[in-house]
Amino acid sequence: MYDTKDNRRDGRGLEMNQFYAYMSRLKLIRRWSLMRNTQPENDAEHSLQVAMIAHGIALIAQTRYGKAVDVEHVIALAVYHDVSEVLTGDLPTPVKYHSDEIREAFHGVEDQAIERLTAMLPEDLRGPIQSCMQEKDTYERQIVKAADRISAYAKCIEEQRAGNHEFDAAAATIRKTIDQIELPEVQEFMQEMMPAFALTLDELNNPEVV
C-alpha cells in the first residue's frame, strides 16, 4: 500500500502530491494492445470521449425523459473511470474476462491501485475523488458504462472505415452489448449520433452529399 509519508517535499519543505502528475500519464497507457491499430488510442483520449458521450446521454435523459440525473457527477465518473490503469495498464479483454477467477483477481488489483492513487492526494480531497473511482450500481454509473461501450464501438467503426478488419468481430460483439442496454437515452444516442462516425471528413463537412 502506498504510504503518503513518502510524498516528496519541495525546496520550501511543502509536501508535493503526485496524484495529478500520475493522471497526466494516462496518455501513455495504450488501449487495444493485442490488436493492430491504424491509429493508436490511449486512455486519456478514451476518457475524454467517454466523458463527452456520457454527458450527451445524461442530457438526453434529463431533457427528453425528465430523469433526475446529476449531469456533472456523470462527467466526473467518466473522467475517472479508467484511472487505475495508470498503474495496472490496460489488460486485454480476452485475458481480463477469461474466467471468473481472473476477473475477480483483477478487480482486487484495481481496488489496490485506486487506494494507492488516492493516497497521493491531500487527505481532504481523497474521499470525493475516490468515490468517483469506485462508485457502483448507480444510475449515473450505468450511463458511464454505456458510454464506455459506445466509445469502444466508435473506435471499431473508425478502424473499419480505414480498412482494418482486425476490429470486425469486436464491433459486432460490442454493438450487441449496446443494443441490450435497456435505457432509451442510450438507444437514442446510438440512433442519432453514431451514424456520423462512419463518415469521412468530406462527408462530415458536406452532409447533403451523403
Buried (B, 14 or more C-beta within 10 A) or exposed (E): EBEBEEBEEEEEEEEEBBBEEBBEEBEEBEBBEEBEBEEEBBBBBBBBBBBBBBBBBBBBBBEEEEBEBBBEBBBBBBBBBBBBBBBBBBBBBEEBEEEEEEEEEBEEEBEBBBBBBBBBBEEEEBEEBBBBBBBEEEBBBBBBBBBBBBBBBBBBBBBBBEEBEBBEEBBEEBBEEBEEBEBEBBBBBBEEBBEEBEBEEEEEEEEEEE
